[in-house]
Amino acid sequence: MNTDMVYLAWGDYDQHYKDYYSWGSADMWVYEHSSYANDYLYFTNDILVSFSN
């Protein structure tokens, strides 16, 4: 999935971190559900590569 697809499926994130490198970009989107249960989505060049909670 790319960032547009995730946004359409999940909606707006609560936190966003983005870094730029010579090879492209790396993003982390955070969806906060409570103080102990958050979802973390990791993107490389706008493609979802990993997910954790």
TIRO-2110 file (N, C-alpha, C; in Angstrom, 1 decimal):
// TIRO-2110
0.8, -1.2, 0.0, N, 1, A
0.0, 0.0, 0.0, CA, 1, A
0.9, 1.2, 0.0, C, 1, A
0.4, 2.3, -0.6, N, 2, A
1.1, 3.5, -0.6, CA, 2, A
0.5, 4.5, 0.4, C, 2, A
1.0, 5.6, 0.6, N, 3, A
0.5, 6.5, 1.7, CA, 3, A
-0.9, 7.0, 1.4, C, 3, A
-1.2, 7.2, 0.1, N, 4, A
-2.6, 7.6, -0.2, CA, 4, A
-3.6, 6.5, 0.1, C, 4, A
-3.3, 5.2, -0.1, N, 5, A
-4.2, 4.1, 0.2, CA, 5, A
-4.4, 4.0, 1.7, C, 5, A
-3.3, 4.1, 2.4, N, 6, A
-3.4, 4.0, 3.9, CA, 6, A
-4.2, 5.2, 4.4, C, 6, A
-4.0, 6.4, 4.0, N, 7, A
-4.8, 7.5, 4.4, CA, 7, A
-6.3, 7.3, 4.2, C, 7, A
-6.6, 6.7, 3.0, N, 8, A
-8.0, 6.5, 2.7, CA, 8, A
-8.6, 5.4, 3.6, C, 8, A
-7.8, 4.4, 3.9, N, 9, A
-8.3, 3.3, 4.8, CA, 9, A
-8.3, 3.6, 6.3, C, 9, A
-7.3, 4.4, 6.7, N, 10, A
-7.1, 4.6, 8.2, CA, 10, A
-7.5, 6.0, 8.6, C, 10, A
-7.5, 7.0, 7.7, N, 11, A
-7.7, 8.3, 8.1, CA, 11, A
-6.5, 9.1, 8.5, C, 11, A
-6.6, 10.2, 9.1, N, 12, A
-5.5, 11.0, 9.5, CA, 12, A
-4.8, 10.5, 10.7, C, 12, A
-3.5, 10.5, 10.7, N, 13, A
-2.6, 10.0, 11.8, CA, 13, A
-2.6, 11.0, 12.9, C, 13, A
-2.1, 10.6, 14.1, N, 14, A
-2.0, 11.5, 15.2, CA, 14, A
-0.6, 12.1, 15.3, C, 14, A
0.4, 11.4, 14.8, N, 15, A
1.8, 11.9, 14.8, CA, 15, A
2.4, 11.5, 13.5, C, 15, A
3.4, 12.3, 13.0, N, 16, A
4.1, 12.0, 11.8, CA, 16, A
5.5, 12.4, 11.9, C, 16, A
6.4, 11.5, 11.4, N, 17, A
7.8, 11.8, 11.4, CA, 17, A
8.3, 11.5, 10.0, C, 17, A
9.1, 12.3, 9.4, N, 18, A
9.6, 12.1, 8.1, CA, 18, A
11.1, 12.6, 8.0, C, 18, A
11.9, 11.7, 7.4, N, 19, A
13.3, 12.0, 7.2, CA, 19, A
13.6, 11.8, 5.7, C, 19, A
14.5, 12.7, 5.2, N, 20, A
14.9, 12.6, 3.8, CA, 20, A
16.4, 12.1, 3.7, C, 20, A
16.7, 11.3, 2.8, N, 21, A
18.0, 10.7, 2.6, CA, 21, A
18.4, 10.8, 1.1, C, 21, A
19.6, 10.5, 0.8, N, 22, A
20.0, 10.5, -0.6, CA, 22, A
19.3, 9.5, -1.4, C, 22, A
18.8, 8.4, -0.8, N, 23, A
18.1, 7.3, -1.5, CA, 23, A
16.6, 7.5, -1.5, C, 23, A
16.1, 8.5, -0.7, N, 24, A
14.6, 8.7, -0.7, CA, 24, A
14.2, 9.2, 0.6, C, 24, A
13.0, 8.7, 1.1, N, 25, A
12.4, 9.2, 2.3, CA, 25, A
12.0, 8.0, 3.2, C, 25, A
11.9, 8.3, 4.5, N, 26, A
11.4, 7.3, 5.5, CA, 26, A
10.4, 8.1, 6.4, C, 26, A
9.2, 7.5, 6.5, N, 27, A
8.1, 8.0, 7.3, CA, 27, A
7.7, 7.1, 8.4, C, 27, A
7.2, 7.6, 9.5, N, 28, A
6.5, 6.9, 10.5, CA, 28, A
5.2, 7.6, 10.8, C, 28, A
4.1, 6.9, 10.7, N, 29, A
2.8, 7.4, 11.1, CA, 29, A
2.4, 6.7, 12.4, C, 29, A
1.9, 7.5, 13.3, N, 30, A
1.4, 6.9, 14.6, CA, 30, A
0.0, 7.2, 14.7, C, 30, A
-0.8, 6.1, 15.0, N, 31, A
-2.2, 6.2, 15.3, CA, 31, A
-2.4, 5.9, 16.8, C, 31, A
-2.8, 6.9, 17.6, N, 32, A
-2.9, 6.7, 19.0, CA, 32, A
-4.3, 6.2, 19.4, C, 32, A
-4.3, 5.1, 20.1, N, 33, A
-5.6, 4.5, 20.5, CA, 33, A
-5.8, 4.7, 22.0, C, 33, A
-4.7, 4.6, 22.8, N, 34, A
-4.6, 4.9, 24.2, CA, 34, A
-3.2, 5.0, 24.6, C, 34, A
-2.9, 5.2, 25.9, N, 35, A
-1.6, 5.4, 26.3, CA, 35, A
-0.7, 4.1, 26.2, C, 35, A
-1.3, 2.9, 26.0, N, 36, A
-0.6, 1.7, 25.9, CA, 36, A
-0.8, 0.9, 24.6, C, 36, A
-1.6, 1.4, 23.7, N, 37, A
-1.9, 0.7, 22.5, CA, 37, A
-1.9, 1.7, 21.3, C, 37, A
-0.8, 1.8, 20.6, N, 38, A
-0.7, 2.6, 19.5, CA, 38, A
-0.3, 1.8, 18.3, C, 38, A
-0.6, 2.2, 17.1, N, 39, A
-0.2, 1.6, 15.8, CA, 39, A
0.9, 2.4, 15.2, C, 39, A
1.9, 1.8, 14.7, N, 40, A
3.0, 2.4, 14.1, CA, 40, A
3.2, 1.9, 12.7, C, 40, A
3.1, 2.8, 11.7, N, 41, A
3.2, 2.4, 10.3, CA, 41, A
4.5, 3.0, 9.7, C, 41, A
5.3, 2.2, 9.1, N, 42, A
6.6, 2.7, 8.5, CA, 42, A
6.6, 2.6, 7.0, C, 42, A
7.0, 3.7, 6.4, N, 43, A
7.0, 3.8, 5.0, CA, 43, A
8.4, 4.1, 4.5, C, 43, A
8.8, 3.6, 3.3, N, 44, A
10.0, 3.9, 2.6, CA, 44, A
9.6, 4.4, 1.2, C, 44, A
9.9, 5.6, 0.9, N, 45, A
9.5, 6.2, -0.4, CA, 45, A
8.0, 6.1, -0.6, C, 45, A
7.2, 6.4, 0.4, N, 46, A
5.8, 6.4, 0.3, CA, 46, A
5.1, 5.0, 0.2, C, 46, A
5.9, 3.9, 0.4, N, 47, A
5.3, 2.6, 0.4, CA, 47, A
5.4, 2.0, 1.8, C, 47, A
4.2, 1.4, 2.2, N, 48, A
4.2, 0.8, 3.5, CA, 48, A
5.1, -0.4, 3.5, C, 48, A
6.1, -0.5, 4.5, N, 49, A
7.0, -1.6, 4.5, CA, 49, A
6.9, -2.3, 5.8, C, 49, A
6.3, -1.7, 6.9, N, 50, A
6.2, -2.4, 8.2, CA, 50, A
5.1, -1.8, 9.0, C, 50, A
4.6, -2.6, 10.0, N, 51, A
3.5, -2.2, 10.8, CA, 51, A
3.8, -2.8, 12.2, C, 51, A
3.6, -2.1, 13.2, N, 52, A
3.7, -2.7, 14.6, CA, 52, A
2.7, -2.0, 15.5, C, 52, A
2.4, -2.7, 16.6, N, 53, A
1.5, -2.1, 17.6, CA, 53, A
1.9, -2.6, 18.9, C, 53, A
END
